[in-house]
Amino acid sequence: MSITGIEAPAVEVRGLVRDFAVKGGPPRRALDDFDLAVAPGEVHGLLGPNGAGKTTLCKILSTVLLPTAGTARVQGLDVVADAKRVRPLLGIVFGGERGLYARMTAAQNLRFWAALYGHGRREGRRRAAELLERVGLGPRADEAVETFSRGMKQRLHLARGLVGDPRVLLLDEPTVGMDPVSAHEFRDLVEDLRAEGRAVLLTTHDMAEAEALCDRVSFIDGGRLLRCEDPRVLGELLSRHERVRASGVPEALAARLAALPGVERVRATGPGAVLVETDRGGAALPVLRTLVEAGVTDVSTAPPSLEEVYLHLIGDRGMAVRP
Ligand SMILES: Nc1ncnc2c1ncn2[C@@H]1O[C@H](COP(=O)(O)OP(=O)(O)OP(=O)(O)O)[C@@H](O)[C@H]1O
């Protein structure tokens, strides 16, 4: 809480710049005048292609990397000047194997981290048991982590991120490797965190996940913030970019489709298979009519997804990585 009684943003980033030295060349700007504000209890998605700057941002927030310019604050505390006070406010969940002790059991891992956070033996035990239950690993608490599947390790990572009872959670690709059921349960867990007033900054390449979980989504490319939106607004914005898939389409018919008004392009996706992209509301209808009249029966329309939004926002470069 600030002196005025108004709660400080959970995360506030202003004009953030981070340059990396590159051997024999000009520095690489990983973050470029970046602004972001995340409220307590908000789940905020960070979406961007490889190299967009997401990890760099998370590293600066978690005080392991210094900014070149600009400021970043967590609950009103500066990540550089107040780094020591910022750390206990954060829970960081990076995916993969990093940071897990494979030979130790899940419970031992958590007790170890609880001790690092200054909790006594008894409290550490209690916390480990509670968190393992919470992430659905209770029945496997006493098994060595090396026997866990990738998704189970991800859950343990999340439990680890919660050991210090953080107000802000940085989740980097948290559901990678989880089966759909686990991913669904994980989403419920994120809902709980939101209800507890914790802020969540979620890095993901999974548009469906962002759409399902996030209150707002920031699209990043080349270290810059392209847009910050309610994920549903973006879906609506892009509804005019409807796609029609069809197979059994001869070349001459594909050419006729390409000439229809509002058709942006027709892409061949296999022998006789096409993906028709439109860039005007209602343009999919004449495409469907033309296909059906020509006797094509294998036709479907794709609902607008965040991925479409994302690709349109980053433009023609598509998913190519910047130099
Ligand atoms: N230590 C470093 N030295 C030089 N360049 C770096 C370093 N770390 C990151 N970069 C560069 O900064 C840019 C942003 O990288 P970053 O890891 O933040 O991207 P990202 O959005 O997390 O990507 P991904 O989705 O692949 O994890 C990239 O061009 C990357 O090559």
Ligand as a Chemical Component Dictionary entry (heavy atoms), coordinates in Angstrom:
data_LIG
# 
_chem_comp.id                   LIG 
_chem_comp.type                 NON-POLYMER 
_chem_comp.pdbx_formal_charge   0 
_chem_comp.three_letter_code    LIG 
# 
loop_
_chem_comp_atom.comp_id 
_chem_comp_atom.atom_id 
_chem_comp_atom.alt_atom_id 
_chem_comp_atom.type_symbol 
_chem_comp_atom.charge 
_chem_comp_atom.model_Cartn_x 
_chem_comp_atom.model_Cartn_y 
_chem_comp_atom.model_Cartn_z 
_chem_comp_atom.pdbx_ordinal 
LIG N1  N1  N 0 23.095 -12.519 -23.067 1  
LIG C1  C1  C 0 22.718 -12.076 -24.267 2  
LIG N2  N2  N 0 23.641 -11.613 -25.136 3  
LIG C2  C2  C 0 23.277 -11.142 -26.363 4  
LIG N3  N3  N 0 21.998 -11.089 -26.801 5  
LIG C3  C3  C 0 21.043 -11.539 -25.971 6  
LIG C4  C4  C 0 21.345 -12.069 -24.663 7  
LIG N4  N4  N 0 20.179 -12.438 -24.074 8  
LIG C5  C5  C 0 19.197 -12.171 -24.958 9  
LIG N5  N5  N 0 19.708 -11.627 -26.084 10 
LIG C6  C6  C 0 18.951 -11.187 -27.271 11 
LIG O1  O1  O 0 17.905 -10.322 -26.855 12 
LIG C7  C7  C 0 16.744 -10.544 -27.646 13 
LIG C8  C8  C 0 15.567 -10.887 -26.737 14 
LIG O2  O2  O 0 15.776 -12.183 -26.170 15 
LIG P1  P1  P 0 14.776 -12.854 -25.106 16 
LIG O3  O3  O 0 15.443 -14.075 -24.573 17 
LIG O4  O4  O 0 14.354 -11.819 -24.125 18 
LIG O5  O5  O 0 13.540 -13.245 -26.053 19 
LIG P2  P2  P 0 12.204 -14.105 -25.712 20 
LIG O6  O6  O 0 11.070 -13.232 -26.131 21 
LIG O7  O7  O 0 12.234 -14.575 -24.327 22 
LIG O8  O8  O 0 12.336 -15.324 -26.726 23 
LIG P3  P3  P 0 11.861 -16.889 -26.574 24 
LIG O9  O9  O 0 10.404 -16.903 -26.890 25 
LIG O10 O10 O 0 12.679 -17.529 -27.638 26 
LIG O11 O11 O 0 12.206 -17.340 -25.194 27 
LIG C9  C9  C 0 17.108 -11.655 -28.640 28 
LIG O12 O12 O 0 17.506 -11.039 -29.856 29 
LIG C10 C10 C 0 18.279 -12.336 -27.976 30 
LIG O13 O13 O 0 19.141 -12.913 -28.936 31 
# 
loop_
_chem_comp_bond.comp_id 
_chem_comp_bond.atom_id_1 
_chem_comp_bond.atom_id_2 
_chem_comp_bond.value_order 
_chem_comp_bond.pdbx_ordinal 
LIG N1  C1  SING 1  
LIG C1  N2  SING 2  
LIG C1  C4  DOUB 3  
LIG N2  C2  DOUB 4  
LIG C2  N3  SING 5  
LIG N3  C3  DOUB 6  
LIG C3  C4  SING 7  
LIG C3  N5  SING 8  
LIG C4  N4  SING 9  
LIG N4  C5  DOUB 10 
LIG C5  N5  SING 11 
LIG N5  C6  SING 12 
LIG C6  O1  SING 13 
LIG C6  C10 SING 14 
LIG O1  C7  SING 15 
LIG C7  C8  SING 16 
LIG C7  C9  SING 17 
LIG C8  O2  SING 18 
LIG O2  P1  SING 19 
LIG P1  O3  DOUB 20 
LIG P1  O4  SING 21 
LIG P1  O5  SING 22 
LIG O5  P2  SING 23 
LIG P2  O6  DOUB 24 
LIG P2  O7  SING 25 
LIG P2  O8  SING 26 
LIG O8  P3  SING 27 
LIG P3  O9  DOUB 28 
LIG P3  O10 SING 29 
LIG P3  O11 SING 30 
LIG C9  O12 SING 31 
LIG C9  C10 SING 32 
LIG C10 O13 SING 33 
# 
